[in-house]
Amino acid sequence: MGNFDDKAADWDRDPAKVERAREVAEAVAAAVPLRPGTRLLEYGAGTGLVSEALGARVGPATLADSSAGMRAVLTEKVASRRLPGGRVWDLDLETDEVPAERFDLAVASLVLHHVRALDRVLAGLAELLAPGGHLCIADLDRAEHGQFHQHDFDGHDGFDRTELTARLEAEGLVDVVVRDCGTIDREGVTYSVFLAVARRPGQAQPAGGGEAG
């Protein structure tokens, strides 16, 4: 996490990162029902740009990241009310136990290609959903023309959409849909981004319901 710790303070100064988060937030809003009481978990939240972009369309966000530097930025944003009412969690589903709380919406934006124990993390995210809740994953399509991260990277070179769909269904999620969600240009190469949306079976909690738990 050291690399992310070092970059955290300047992360939001990159307009491309801010715009990318806005695109993901708009794609999520178009794909799943949102309301001011929606219990949101942003996993691998970084500086919480997706939650910021979703704004008042959802309830106060729970922002989970394993980078201390990113959590410091998140804590400052909560205190300054850029993320009003938010909570900051130190959470890594590759190694940590799944928290007891449940959420109506879990979002992971450009996170899972960093994950080694992918099935464990997907299982954890699925478990964190309340009945009827949605998981939204924005990430890179598997590319044949180069690796998005060039140096000291041991994650995934993107994902095959069919394989990811099968993994999500294996975790008991249903109604899986994968759609285009923009592109990222890096060092002269354009990488396509998808949004995968899946739902935990069951009846969603009515609007204005109680607290997560």
PyMOL commands that place a pseudoatom at each C-alpha (Angstrom):
pseudoatom trace, name=CA, resn=MET, resi=1, chain=A, elem=C, hetatm=0, pos=[0.000, 0.000, 0.000]
pseudoatom trace, name=CA, resn=GLY, resi=2, chain=A, elem=C, hetatm=0, pos=[3.010, 2.288, 0.209]
pseudoatom trace, name=CA, resn=ASN, resi=3, chain=A, elem=C, hetatm=0, pos=[2.590, 3.514, -3.348]
pseudoatom trace, name=CA, resn=PHE, resi=4, chain=A, elem=C, hetatm=0, pos=[-0.984, 4.602, -2.629]
pseudoatom trace, name=CA, resn=ASP, resi=5, chain=A, elem=C, hetatm=0, pos=[0.062, 6.165, 0.682]
pseudoatom trace, name=CA, resn=ASP, resi=6, chain=A, elem=C, hetatm=0, pos=[2.561, 8.340, -1.177]
pseudoatom trace, name=CA, resn=LYS, resi=7, chain=A, elem=C, hetatm=0, pos=[0.049, 9.391, -3.842]
pseudoatom trace, name=CA, resn=ALA, resi=8, chain=A, elem=C, hetatm=0, pos=[-2.958, 10.027, -1.607]
pseudoatom trace, name=CA, resn=ALA, resi=9, chain=A, elem=C, hetatm=0, pos=[-2.415, 13.724, -0.849]
pseudoatom trace, name=CA, resn=ASP, resi=10, chain=A, elem=C, hetatm=0, pos=[-2.227, 14.633, -4.546]
pseudoatom trace, name=CA, resn=TRP, resi=11, chain=A, elem=C, hetatm=0, pos=[-4.725, 12.083, -5.872]
pseudoatom trace, name=CA, resn=ASP, resi=12, chain=A, elem=C, hetatm=0, pos=[-7.594, 14.522, -6.441]
pseudoatom trace, name=CA, resn=ARG, resi=13, chain=A, elem=C, hetatm=0, pos=[-5.366, 16.990, -8.290]
pseudoatom trace, name=CA, resn=ASP, resi=14, chain=A, elem=C, hetatm=0, pos=[-5.513, 14.783, -11.375]
pseudoatom trace, name=CA, resn=PRO, resi=15, chain=A, elem=C, hetatm=0, pos=[-8.584, 15.912, -13.380]
pseudoatom trace, name=CA, resn=ALA, resi=16, chain=A, elem=C, hetatm=0, pos=[-8.657, 12.585, -15.209]
pseudoatom trace, name=CA, resn=LYS, resi=17, chain=A, elem=C, hetatm=0, pos=[-9.168, 10.676, -11.955]
pseudoatom trace, name=CA, resn=VAL, resi=18, chain=A, elem=C, hetatm=0, pos=[-11.967, 13.020, -10.903]
pseudoatom trace, name=CA, resn=GLU, resi=19, chain=A, elem=C, hetatm=0, pos=[-13.692, 12.706, -14.280]
pseudoatom trace, name=CA, resn=ARG, resi=20, chain=A, elem=C, hetatm=0, pos=[-13.291, 8.922, -14.290]
pseudoatom trace, name=CA, resn=ALA, resi=21, chain=A, elem=C, hetatm=0, pos=[-14.973, 8.707, -10.874]
pseudoatom trace, name=CA, resn=ARG, resi=22, chain=A, elem=C, hetatm=0, pos=[-17.801, 10.921, -12.122]
pseudoatom trace, name=CA, resn=GLU, resi=23, chain=A, elem=C, hetatm=0, pos=[-18.309, 8.620, -15.120]
pseudoatom trace, name=CA, resn=VAL, resi=24, chain=A, elem=C, hetatm=0, pos=[-18.443, 5.569, -12.858]
pseudoatom trace, name=CA, resn=ALA, resi=25, chain=A, elem=C, hetatm=0, pos=[-20.889, 7.283, -10.497]
pseudoatom trace, name=CA, resn=GLU, resi=26, chain=A, elem=C, hetatm=0, pos=[-23.189, 8.228, -13.366]
pseudoatom trace, name=CA, resn=ALA, resi=27, chain=A, elem=C, hetatm=0, pos=[-23.047, 4.680, -14.740]
pseudoatom trace, name=CA, resn=VAL, resi=28, chain=A, elem=C, hetatm=0, pos=[-23.929, 3.292, -11.304]
pseudoatom trace, name=CA, resn=ALA, resi=29, chain=A, elem=C, hetatm=0, pos=[-26.813, 5.757, -10.956]
pseudoatom trace, name=CA, resn=ALA, resi=30, chain=A, elem=C, hetatm=0, pos=[-28.141, 4.703, -14.352]
pseudoatom trace, name=CA, resn=ALA, resi=31, chain=A, elem=C, hetatm=0, pos=[-27.870, 0.992, -13.546]
pseudoatom trace, name=CA, resn=VAL, resi=32, chain=A, elem=C, hetatm=0, pos=[-29.330, 0.617, -10.039]
pseudoatom trace, name=CA, resn=PRO, resi=33, chain=A, elem=C, hetatm=0, pos=[-32.109, 2.288, -8.035]
pseudoatom trace, name=CA, resn=LEU, resi=34, chain=A, elem=C, hetatm=0, pos=[-30.791, 4.929, -5.642]
pseudoatom trace, name=CA, resn=ARG, resi=35, chain=A, elem=C, hetatm=0, pos=[-32.443, 6.887, -2.857]
pseudoatom trace, name=CA, resn=PRO, resi=36, chain=A, elem=C, hetatm=0, pos=[-31.190, 9.238, -0.141]
pseudoatom trace, name=CA, resn=GLY, resi=37, chain=A, elem=C, hetatm=0, pos=[-31.303, 6.368, 2.359]
pseudoatom trace, name=CA, resn=THR, resi=38, chain=A, elem=C, hetatm=0, pos=[-29.244, 3.944, 0.248]
pseudoatom trace, name=CA, resn=ARG, resi=39, chain=A, elem=C, hetatm=0, pos=[-26.585, 2.367, 2.460]
pseudoatom trace, name=CA, resn=LEU, resi=40, chain=A, elem=C, hetatm=0, pos=[-23.414, 2.692, 0.375]
pseudoatom trace, name=CA, resn=LEU, resi=41, chain=A, elem=C, hetatm=0, pos=[-20.099, 0.902, 0.788]
pseudoatom trace, name=CA, resn=GLU, resi=42, chain=A, elem=C, hetatm=0, pos=[-17.274, 2.093, -1.436]
pseudoatom trace, name=CA, resn=TYR, resi=43, chain=A, elem=C, hetatm=0, pos=[-14.627, -0.625, -1.261]
pseudoatom trace, name=CA, resn=GLY, resi=44, chain=A, elem=C, hetatm=0, pos=[-11.080, 0.367, -2.126]
pseudoatom trace, name=CA, resn=ALA, resi=45, chain=A, elem=C, hetatm=0, pos=[-12.457, 3.881, -1.935]
pseudoatom trace, name=CA, resn=GLY, resi=46, chain=A, elem=C, hetatm=0, pos=[-9.173, 5.732, -2.357]
pseudoatom trace, name=CA, resn=THR, resi=47, chain=A, elem=C, hetatm=0, pos=[-10.125, 9.346, -1.707]
pseudoatom trace, name=CA, resn=GLY, resi=48, chain=A, elem=C, hetatm=0, pos=[-13.842, 8.621, -2.073]
pseudoatom trace, name=CA, resn=LEU, resi=49, chain=A, elem=C, hetatm=0, pos=[-14.301, 10.289, -5.452]
pseudoatom trace, name=CA, resn=VAL, resi=50, chain=A, elem=C, hetatm=0, pos=[-17.101, 7.958, -6.563]
pseudoatom trace, name=CA, resn=SER, resi=51, chain=A, elem=C, hetatm=0, pos=[-19.023, 8.531, -3.332]
pseudoatom trace, name=CA, resn=GLU, resi=52, chain=A, elem=C, hetatm=0, pos=[-18.524, 12.280, -3.718]
pseudoatom trace, name=CA, resn=ALA, resi=53, chain=A, elem=C, hetatm=0, pos=[-19.897, 12.120, -7.248]
pseudoatom trace, name=CA, resn=LEU, resi=54, chain=A, elem=C, hetatm=0, pos=[-22.939, 10.123, -6.133]
pseudoatom trace, name=CA, resn=GLY, resi=55, chain=A, elem=C, hetatm=0, pos=[-23.577, 12.811, -3.520]
pseudoatom trace, name=CA, resn=ALA, resi=56, chain=A, elem=C, hetatm=0, pos=[-27.058, 13.173, -2.079]
pseudoatom trace, name=CA, resn=ARG, resi=57, chain=A, elem=C, hetatm=0, pos=[-28.446, 10.447, -4.350]
pseudoatom trace, name=CA, resn=VAL, resi=58, chain=A, elem=C, hetatm=0, pos=[-27.333, 7.973, -1.654]
pseudoatom trace, name=CA, resn=GLY, resi=59, chain=A, elem=C, hetatm=0, pos=[-27.023, 7.995, 2.110]
pseudoatom trace, name=CA, resn=PRO, resi=60, chain=A, elem=C, hetatm=0, pos=[-23.788, 8.681, 4.000]
pseudoatom trace, name=CA, resn=ALA, resi=61, chain=A, elem=C, hetatm=0, pos=[-21.072, 6.413, 2.640]
pseudoatom trace, name=CA, resn=THR, resi=62, chain=A, elem=C, hetatm=0, pos=[-18.936, 3.844, 4.390]
pseudoatom trace, name=CA, resn=LEU, resi=63, chain=A, elem=C, hetatm=0, pos=[-15.495, 4.252, 2.817]
pseudoatom trace, name=CA, resn=ALA, resi=64, chain=A, elem=C, hetatm=0, pos=[-13.174, 1.270, 3.075]
pseudoatom trace, name=CA, resn=ASP, resi=65, chain=A, elem=C, hetatm=0, pos=[-9.517, 1.307, 2.090]
pseudoatom trace, name=CA, resn=SER, resi=66, chain=A, elem=C, hetatm=0, pos=[-6.397, -0.506, 3.268]
pseudoatom trace, name=CA, resn=SER, resi=67, chain=A, elem=C, hetatm=0, pos=[-4.093, 2.467, 2.548]
pseudoatom trace, name=CA, resn=ALA, resi=68, chain=A, elem=C, hetatm=0, pos=[-3.427, 4.653, 5.587]
pseudoatom trace, name=CA, resn=GLY, resi=69, chain=A, elem=C, hetatm=0, pos=[-2.699, 7.610, 3.315]
pseudoatom trace, name=CA, resn=MET, resi=70, chain=A, elem=C, hetatm=0, pos=[-6.013, 7.285, 1.532]
pseudoatom trace, name=CA, resn=ARG, resi=71, chain=A, elem=C, hetatm=0, pos=[-7.854, 6.885, 4.851]
pseudoatom trace, name=CA, resn=ALA, resi=72, chain=A, elem=C, hetatm=0, pos=[-6.256, 10.098, 6.097]
pseudoatom trace, name=CA, resn=VAL, resi=73, chain=A, elem=C, hetatm=0, pos=[-7.653, 11.964, 3.084]
pseudoatom trace, name=CA, resn=LEU, resi=74, chain=A, elem=C, hetatm=0, pos=[-11.054, 10.330, 3.589]
pseudoatom trace, name=CA, resn=THR, resi=75, chain=A, elem=C, hetatm=0, pos=[-11.107, 11.316, 7.260]
pseudoatom trace, name=CA, resn=GLU, resi=76, chain=A, elem=C, hetatm=0, pos=[-10.389, 14.932, 6.326]
pseudoatom trace, name=CA, resn=LYS, resi=77, chain=A, elem=C, hetatm=0, pos=[-13.163, 14.894, 3.722]
pseudoatom trace, name=CA, resn=VAL, resi=78, chain=A, elem=C, hetatm=0, pos=[-15.653, 13.556, 6.264]
pseudoatom trace, name=CA, resn=ALA, resi=79, chain=A, elem=C, hetatm=0, pos=[-14.601, 16.222, 8.766]
pseudoatom trace, name=CA, resn=SER, resi=80, chain=A, elem=C, hetatm=0, pos=[-14.926, 19.008, 6.162]
pseudoatom trace, name=CA, resn=ARG, resi=81, chain=A, elem=C, hetatm=0, pos=[-18.301, 17.614, 5.021]
pseudoatom trace, name=CA, resn=ARG, resi=82, chain=A, elem=C, hetatm=0, pos=[-17.192, 16.871, 1.497]
pseudoatom trace, name=CA, resn=LEU, resi=83, chain=A, elem=C, hetatm=0, pos=[-18.368, 13.384, 2.461]
pseudoatom trace, name=CA, resn=PRO, resi=84, chain=A, elem=C, hetatm=0, pos=[-20.945, 14.335, 5.108]
pseudoatom trace, name=CA, resn=GLY, resi=85, chain=A, elem=C, hetatm=0, pos=[-21.758, 11.651, 7.627]
pseudoatom trace, name=CA, resn=GLY, resi=86, chain=A, elem=C, hetatm=0, pos=[-19.263, 9.243, 6.106]
pseudoatom trace, name=CA, resn=ARG, resi=87, chain=A, elem=C, hetatm=0, pos=[-17.395, 6.531, 8.006]
pseudoatom trace, name=CA, resn=VAL, resi=88, chain=A, elem=C, hetatm=0, pos=[-13.857, 5.389, 7.228]
pseudoatom trace, name=CA, resn=TRP, resi=89, chain=A, elem=C, hetatm=0, pos=[-12.935, 1.728, 7.540]
pseudoatom trace, name=CA, resn=ASP, resi=90, chain=A, elem=C, hetatm=0, pos=[-9.544, 0.021, 7.418]
pseudoatom trace, name=CA, resn=LEU, resi=91, chain=A, elem=C, hetatm=0, pos=[-10.650, -3.064, 5.503]
pseudoatom trace, name=CA, resn=ASP, resi=92, chain=A, elem=C, hetatm=0, pos=[-8.901, -5.557, 3.235]
pseudoatom trace, name=CA, resn=LEU, resi=93, chain=A, elem=C, hetatm=0, pos=[-11.201, -8.430, 2.305]
pseudoatom trace, name=CA, resn=GLU, resi=94, chain=A, elem=C, hetatm=0, pos=[-8.239, -10.493, 1.147]
pseudoatom trace, name=CA, resn=THR, resi=95, chain=A, elem=C, hetatm=0, pos=[-7.177, -10.918, 4.780]
pseudoatom trace, name=CA, resn=ASP, resi=96, chain=A, elem=C, hetatm=0, pos=[-9.831, -9.450, 7.102]
pseudoatom trace, name=CA, resn=GLU, resi=97, chain=A, elem=C, hetatm=0, pos=[-13.051, -10.945, 8.373]
pseudoatom trace, name=CA, resn=VAL, resi=98, chain=A, elem=C, hetatm=0, pos=[-16.208, -9.698, 6.688]
pseudoatom trace, name=CA, resn=PRO, resi=99, chain=A, elem=C, hetatm=0, pos=[-17.866, -7.005, 8.848]
pseudoatom trace, name=CA, resn=ALA, resi=100, chain=A, elem=C, hetatm=0, pos=[-21.330, -7.693, 10.209]
pseudoatom trace, name=CA, resn=GLU, resi=101, chain=A, elem=C, hetatm=0, pos=[-23.016, -4.688, 8.571]
pseudoatom trace, name=CA, resn=ARG, resi=102, chain=A, elem=C, hetatm=0, pos=[-24.964, -4.977, 5.340]
pseudoatom trace, name=CA, resn=PHE, resi=103, chain=A, elem=C, hetatm=0, pos=[-25.356, -2.482, 2.517]
pseudoatom trace, name=CA, resn=ASP, resi=104, chain=A, elem=C, hetatm=0, pos=[-27.819, -1.721, -0.264]
pseudoatom trace, name=CA, resn=LEU, resi=105, chain=A, elem=C, hetatm=0, pos=[-25.004, -0.859, -2.672]
pseudoatom trace, name=CA, resn=ALA, resi=106, chain=A, elem=C, hetatm=0, pos=[-21.329, -1.811, -2.774]
pseudoatom trace, name=CA, resn=VAL, resi=107, chain=A, elem=C, hetatm=0, pos=[-19.090, -0.130, -5.339]
pseudoatom trace, name=CA, resn=ALA, resi=108, chain=A, elem=C, hetatm=0, pos=[-15.522, -1.069, -6.265]
pseudoatom trace, name=CA, resn=SER, resi=109, chain=A, elem=C, hetatm=0, pos=[-13.981, 1.198, -8.902]
pseudoatom trace, name=CA, resn=LEU, resi=110, chain=A, elem=C, hetatm=0, pos=[-10.688, 0.115, -10.501]
pseudoatom trace, name=CA, resn=VAL, resi=111, chain=A, elem=C, hetatm=0, pos=[-9.883, -1.907, -7.407]
pseudoatom trace, name=CA, resn=LEU, resi=112, chain=A, elem=C, hetatm=0, pos=[-10.191, -5.578, -8.247]
pseudoatom trace, name=CA, resn=HIS, resi=113, chain=A, elem=C, hetatm=0, pos=[-7.357, -5.725, -10.784]
pseudoatom trace, name=CA, resn=HIS, resi=114, chain=A, elem=C, hetatm=0, pos=[-5.079, -5.102, -7.777]
pseudoatom trace, name=CA, resn=VAL, resi=115, chain=A, elem=C, hetatm=0, pos=[-6.560, -8.054, -5.874]
pseudoatom trace, name=CA, resn=ARG, resi=116, chain=A, elem=C, hetatm=0, pos=[-4.790, -11.408, -5.791]
pseudoatom trace, name=CA, resn=ALA, resi=117, chain=A, elem=C, hetatm=0, pos=[-7.373, -13.459, -3.840]
pseudoatom trace, name=CA, resn=LEU, resi=118, chain=A, elem=C, hetatm=0, pos=[-10.185, -12.439, -6.185]
pseudoatom trace, name=CA, resn=ASP, resi=119, chain=A, elem=C, hetatm=0, pos=[-12.742, -15.085, -5.211]
pseudoatom trace, name=CA, resn=ARG, resi=120, chain=A, elem=C, hetatm=0, pos=[-12.289, -14.306, -1.505]
pseudoatom trace, name=CA, resn=VAL, resi=121, chain=A, elem=C, hetatm=0, pos=[-12.889, -10.591, -2.116]
pseudoatom trace, name=CA, resn=LEU, resi=122, chain=A, elem=C, hetatm=0, pos=[-15.906, -11.208, -4.353]
pseudoatom trace, name=CA, resn=ALA, resi=123, chain=A, elem=C, hetatm=0, pos=[-17.349, -13.527, -1.694]
pseudoatom trace, name=CA, resn=GLY, resi=124, chain=A, elem=C, hetatm=0, pos=[-16.825, -10.837, 0.923]
pseudoatom trace, name=CA, resn=LEU, resi=125, chain=A, elem=C, hetatm=0, pos=[-18.485, -8.160, -1.182]
pseudoatom trace, name=CA, resn=ALA, resi=126, chain=A, elem=C, hetatm=0, pos=[-21.431, -10.452, -1.891]
pseudoatom trace, name=CA, resn=GLU, resi=127, chain=A, elem=C, hetatm=0, pos=[-21.788, -11.194, 1.822]
pseudoatom trace, name=CA, resn=LEU, resi=128, chain=A, elem=C, hetatm=0, pos=[-21.800, -7.473, 2.636]
pseudoatom trace, name=CA, resn=LEU, resi=129, chain=A, elem=C, hetatm=0, pos=[-24.919, -6.918, 0.531]
pseudoatom trace, name=CA, resn=ALA, resi=130, chain=A, elem=C, hetatm=0, pos=[-28.343, -6.782, 2.122]
pseudoatom trace, name=CA, resn=PRO, resi=131, chain=A, elem=C, hetatm=0, pos=[-31.058, -8.841, 0.393]
pseudoatom trace, name=CA, resn=GLY, resi=132, chain=A, elem=C, hetatm=0, pos=[-31.879, -7.080, -2.853]
pseudoatom trace, name=CA, resn=GLY, resi=133, chain=A, elem=C, hetatm=0, pos=[-28.649, -5.076, -2.660]
pseudoatom trace, name=CA, resn=HIS, resi=134, chain=A, elem=C, hetatm=0, pos=[-26.439, -4.391, -5.672]
pseudoatom trace, name=CA, resn=LEU, resi=135, chain=A, elem=C, hetatm=0, pos=[-22.731, -4.812, -6.306]
pseudoatom trace, name=CA, resn=CYS, resi=136, chain=A, elem=C, hetatm=0, pos=[-21.194, -2.535, -8.944]
pseudoatom trace, name=CA, resn=ILE, resi=137, chain=A, elem=C, hetatm=0, pos=[-17.656, -3.238, -10.161]
pseudoatom trace, name=CA, resn=ALA, resi=138, chain=A, elem=C, hetatm=0, pos=[-15.920, -0.856, -12.550]
pseudoatom trace, name=CA, resn=ASP, resi=139, chain=A, elem=C, hetatm=0, pos=[-12.657, -2.239, -13.869]
pseudoatom trace, name=CA, resn=LEU, resi=140, chain=A, elem=C, hetatm=0, pos=[-10.479, -2.892, -16.894]
pseudoatom trace, name=CA, resn=ASP, resi=141, chain=A, elem=C, hetatm=0, pos=[-11.263, -5.256, -19.708]
pseudoatom trace, name=CA, resn=ARG, resi=142, chain=A, elem=C, hetatm=0, pos=[-8.541, -7.813, -20.296]
pseudoatom trace, name=CA, resn=ALA, resi=143, chain=A, elem=C, hetatm=0, pos=[-6.178, -6.230, -22.815]
pseudoatom trace, name=CA, resn=GLU, resi=144, chain=A, elem=C, hetatm=0, pos=[-3.983, -7.993, -25.344]
pseudoatom trace, name=CA, resn=HIS, resi=145, chain=A, elem=C, hetatm=0, pos=[-1.916, -4.938, -26.251]
pseudoatom trace, name=CA, resn=GLY, resi=146, chain=A, elem=C, hetatm=0, pos=[-0.155, -4.149, -23.022]
pseudoatom trace, name=CA, resn=GLN, resi=147, chain=A, elem=C, hetatm=0, pos=[-0.308, -4.115, -19.257]
pseudoatom trace, name=CA, resn=PHE, resi=148, chain=A, elem=C, hetatm=0, pos=[-1.993, -1.178, -17.563]
pseudoatom trace, name=CA, resn=HIS, resi=149, chain=A, elem=C, hetatm=0, pos=[0.481, -1.282, -14.675]
pseudoatom trace, name=CA, resn=GLN, resi=150, chain=A, elem=C, hetatm=0, pos=[3.980, -1.642, -16.079]
pseudoatom trace, name=CA, resn=HIS, resi=151, chain=A, elem=C, hetatm=0, pos=[6.176, -2.033, -12.990]
pseudoatom trace, name=CA, resn=ASP, resi=152, chain=A, elem=C, hetatm=0, pos=[6.134, -4.209, -9.862]
pseudoatom trace, name=CA, resn=PHE, resi=153, chain=A, elem=C, hetatm=0, pos=[2.541, -5.300, -10.398]
pseudoatom trace, name=CA, resn=ASP, resi=154, chain=A, elem=C, hetatm=0, pos=[1.258, -8.755, -9.522]
pseudoatom trace, name=CA, resn=GLY, resi=155, chain=A, elem=C, hetatm=0, pos=[-2.480, -8.255, -9.955]
pseudoatom trace, name=CA, resn=HIS, resi=156, chain=A, elem=C, hetatm=0, pos=[-4.711, -8.849, -12.979]
pseudoatom trace, name=CA, resn=ASP, resi=157, chain=A, elem=C, hetatm=0, pos=[-4.219, -7.520, -16.496]
pseudoatom trace, name=CA, resn=GLY, resi=158, chain=A, elem=C, hetatm=0, pos=[-7.927, -6.741, -16.689]
pseudoatom trace, name=CA, resn=PHE, resi=159, chain=A, elem=C, hetatm=0, pos=[-10.847, -9.189, -16.715]
pseudoatom trace, name=CA, resn=ASP, resi=160, chain=A, elem=C, hetatm=0, pos=[-12.753, -11.251, -19.233]
pseudoatom trace, name=CA, resn=ARG, resi=161, chain=A, elem=C, hetatm=0, pos=[-16.397, -10.199, -18.891]
pseudoatom trace, name=CA, resn=THR, resi=162, chain=A, elem=C, hetatm=0, pos=[-17.779, -13.723, -19.283]
pseudoatom trace, name=CA, resn=GLU, resi=163, chain=A, elem=C, hetatm=0, pos=[-15.410, -15.127, -16.673]
pseudoatom trace, name=CA, resn=LEU, resi=164, chain=A, elem=C, hetatm=0, pos=[-16.231, -12.360, -14.210]
pseudoatom trace, name=CA, resn=THR, resi=165, chain=A, elem=C, hetatm=0, pos=[-19.941, -12.932, -14.729]
pseudoatom trace, name=CA, resn=ALA, resi=166, chain=A, elem=C, hetatm=0, pos=[-19.444, -16.616, -13.875]
pseudoatom trace, name=CA, resn=ARG, resi=167, chain=A, elem=C, hetatm=0, pos=[-17.468, -15.700, -10.737]
pseudoatom trace, name=CA, resn=LEU, resi=168, chain=A, elem=C, hetatm=0, pos=[-20.214, -13.350, -9.545]
pseudoatom trace, name=CA, resn=GLU, resi=169, chain=A, elem=C, hetatm=0, pos=[-22.896, -15.968, -10.172]
pseudoatom trace, name=CA, resn=ALA, resi=170, chain=A, elem=C, hetatm=0, pos=[-20.802, -18.532, -8.283]
pseudoatom trace, name=CA, resn=GLU, resi=171, chain=A, elem=C, hetatm=0, pos=[-21.072, -16.243, -5.239]
pseudoatom trace, name=CA, resn=GLY, resi=172, chain=A, elem=C, hetatm=0, pos=[-24.859, -16.454, -5.429]
pseudoatom trace, name=CA, resn=LEU, resi=173, chain=A, elem=C, hetatm=0, pos=[-25.438, -13.116, -7.156]
pseudoatom trace, name=CA, resn=VAL, resi=174, chain=A, elem=C, hetatm=0, pos=[-28.065, -12.796, -9.873]
pseudoatom trace, name=CA, resn=ASP, resi=175, chain=A, elem=C, hetatm=0, pos=[-29.104, -10.485, -12.713]
pseudoatom trace, name=CA, resn=VAL, resi=176, chain=A, elem=C, hetatm=0, pos=[-25.479, -9.927, -13.690]
pseudoatom trace, name=CA, resn=VAL, resi=177, chain=A, elem=C, hetatm=0, pos=[-25.061, -7.359, -16.472]
pseudoatom trace, name=CA, resn=VAL, resi=178, chain=A, elem=C, hetatm=0, pos=[-21.732, -6.077, -17.806]
pseudoatom trace, name=CA, resn=ARG, resi=179, chain=A, elem=C, hetatm=0, pos=[-21.687, -2.917, -19.905]
pseudoatom trace, name=CA, resn=ASP, resi=180, chain=A, elem=C, hetatm=0, pos=[-19.184, -0.419, -21.266]
pseudoatom trace, name=CA, resn=CYS, resi=181, chain=A, elem=C, hetatm=0, pos=[-18.080, 2.330, -18.885]
pseudoatom trace, name=CA, resn=GLY, resi=182, chain=A, elem=C, hetatm=0, pos=[-15.612, 4.539, -20.746]
pseudoatom trace, name=CA, resn=THR, resi=183, chain=A, elem=C, hetatm=0, pos=[-11.905, 4.275, -21.474]
pseudoatom trace, name=CA, resn=ILE, resi=184, chain=A, elem=C, hetatm=0, pos=[-8.573, 5.208, -19.931]
pseudoatom trace, name=CA, resn=ASP, resi=185, chain=A, elem=C, hetatm=0, pos=[-5.651, 6.450, -22.020]
pseudoatom trace, name=CA, resn=ARG, resi=186, chain=A, elem=C, hetatm=0, pos=[-2.203, 5.679, -20.675]
pseudoatom trace, name=CA, resn=GLU, resi=187, chain=A, elem=C, hetatm=0, pos=[1.144, 5.986, -22.461]
pseudoatom trace, name=CA, resn=GLY, resi=188, chain=A, elem=C, hetatm=0, pos=[-0.487, 6.004, -25.881]
pseudoatom trace, name=CA, resn=VAL, resi=189, chain=A, elem=C, hetatm=0, pos=[-2.684, 2.970, -25.211]
pseudoatom trace, name=CA, resn=THR, resi=190, chain=A, elem=C, hetatm=0, pos=[-6.454, 3.099, -24.723]
pseudoatom trace, name=CA, resn=TYR, resi=191, chain=A, elem=C, hetatm=0, pos=[-7.902, 0.679, -22.185]
pseudoatom trace, name=CA, resn=SER, resi=192, chain=A, elem=C, hetatm=0, pos=[-11.627, -0.025, -22.045]
pseudoatom trace, name=CA, resn=VAL, resi=193, chain=A, elem=C, hetatm=0, pos=[-13.484, 0.005, -18.731]
pseudoatom trace, name=CA, resn=PHE, resi=194, chain=A, elem=C, hetatm=0, pos=[-16.623, -1.999, -17.914]
pseudoatom trace, name=CA, resn=LEU, resi=195, chain=A, elem=C, hetatm=0, pos=[-19.272, -1.764, -15.219]
pseudoatom trace, name=CA, resn=ALA, resi=196, chain=A, elem=C, hetatm=0, pos=[-20.486, -5.110, -13.886]
pseudoatom trace, name=CA, resn=VAL, resi=197, chain=A, elem=C, hetatm=0, pos=[-23.736, -4.968, -11.923]
pseudoatom trace, name=CA, resn=ALA, resi=198, chain=A, elem=C, hetatm=0, pos=[-25.090, -7.871, -9.861]
pseudoatom trace, name=CA, resn=ARG, resi=199, chain=A, elem=C, hetatm=0, pos=[-27.808, -8.268, -7.243]
pseudoatom trace, name=CA, resn=ARG, resi=200, chain=A, elem=C, hetatm=0, pos=[-28.105, -10.316, -4.075]
pseudoatom trace, name=CA, resn=PRO, resi=201, chain=A, elem=C, hetatm=0, pos=[-31.382, -12.267, -4.155]
pseudoatom trace, name=CA, resn=GLY, resi=202, chain=A, elem=C, hetatm=0, pos=[-34.124, -11.194, -1.786]
pseudoatom trace, name=CA, resn=GLN, resi=203, chain=A, elem=C, hetatm=0, pos=[-36.384, -8.279, -1.042]
pseudoatom trace, name=CA, resn=ALA, resi=204, chain=A, elem=C, hetatm=0, pos=[-34.759, -4.869, -0.825]
pseudoatom trace, name=CA, resn=GLN, resi=205, chain=A, elem=C, hetatm=0, pos=[-35.375, -2.863, 2.339]
pseudoatom trace, name=CA, resn=PRO, resi=206, chain=A, elem=C, hetatm=0, pos=[-38.126, -0.255, 1.856]
pseudoatom trace, name=CA, resn=ALA, resi=207, chain=A, elem=C, hetatm=0, pos=[-37.136, 3.388, 1.487]
pseudoatom trace, name=CA, resn=GLY, resi=208, chain=A, elem=C, hetatm=0, pos=[-36.652, 5.120, 4.802]
pseudoatom trace, name=CA, resn=GLY, resi=209, chain=A, elem=C, hetatm=0, pos=[-35.765, 1.879, 6.611]
pseudoatom trace, name=CA, resn=GLY, resi=210, chain=A, elem=C, hetatm=0, pos=[-33.509, 1.442, 9.611]
pseudoatom trace, name=CA, resn=GLU, resi=211, chain=A, elem=C, hetatm=0, pos=[-29.779, 1.527, 10.033]
pseudoatom trace, name=CA, resn=ALA, resi=212, chain=A, elem=C, hetatm=0, pos=[-27.348, -0.951, 8.518]
pseudoatom trace, name=CA, resn=GLY, resi=213, chain=A, elem=C, hetatm=0, pos=[-26.632, -3.898, 10.720]
for i in range(1, 213): cmd.bond("trace and resi %d" % i, "trace and resi %d" % (i + 1))
show_as sticks, trace
zoom trace
